[in-house]
Amino acid sequence: MECRKADGWGAQLRPEFRGECWHSQNGKRGGVPRECRFPAWKLIGVDFLSYNPPGTTGAGPFRVTNPGHFLFQKPNRVDVKKGDRFGIDLNNPTRQVLDDEGDVRVSTIMKTVAGPIPEGAPVDLTDPPGIDVIAEGFYDCEEVGEKAFYFDYYHREVPHEQSRHQDVGCEMIYWERHDGGRVFSASTISAGWPLADDTRWSDLLKNVLHHFGVPSTHG
């Protein structure tokens, strides 16, 4: 397990120690998975895009993009339509699903670039086939203001004047991988916060667990 970052936001190595990114045992590059030729989006369909300090008003909740998806339908019928919002703690508006870090598909990340493409860096990356986006974690850009931060694929902070047109901080996905395995990702660190307060979110997650073969304890 490796818990260090370099060459980008959240870097834990000073530039003069950048050589420590390469492992002494096998000479391979370490650090952020994108820099090691095995980005997270190739495995789980999403990767890092946004950050906002926990408790920021105007951040979250989820916004439905695909209400007809089977995860909204069975075994629990989740009563939502396109554009509806869920994942809400009505008693605490700062305790929403989109807090801290949010992840999206690589195609979404590639829409915004903070500057010239670094030499030799990948460009025009596309999503693996078969990913369904069923909801988005969104920002109220007017309310959040400059508290939300977006980053491009090269770990560079996107200027606020450039990112203000964005209101999506994460994407909730379901993906049946062509080479095996299934993925459901709520794609934000704080997604679990409102589960006890919003039955639509908890019913959706029950449907996910049911689809993945987890037996219900209530028969």
Secondary structure as UniProt FT lines:
FT   TURN            9..10
FT   HELIX           15..21
FT   TURN            24..26
FT   HELIX           33..36
FT   HELIX           40..44
FT   STRAND          47..52
FT   TURN            54..55
FT   TURN            57..58
FT   STRAND          59..64
FT   TURN            67..68
FT   HELIX           70..72
FT   TURN            82..83
FT   STRAND          85..86
FT   TURN            90..91
FT   TURN            93..94
FT   STRAND          100..104
FT   HELIX           106..109
FT   TURN            110..111
FT   TURN            119..120
FT   TURN            129..130
FT   STRAND          131..139
FT   HELIX           141..144
FT   HELIX           145..147
FT   STRAND          149..151
FT   TURN            153..154
FT   HELIX           160..163
FT   TURN            164..165
FT   STRAND          168..176
FT   TURN            178..179
FT   STRAND          182..185
FT   TURN            189..192
FT   HELIX           193..196
FT   HELIX           199..211
FT   TURN            212..213
FT   TURN            217..218
//
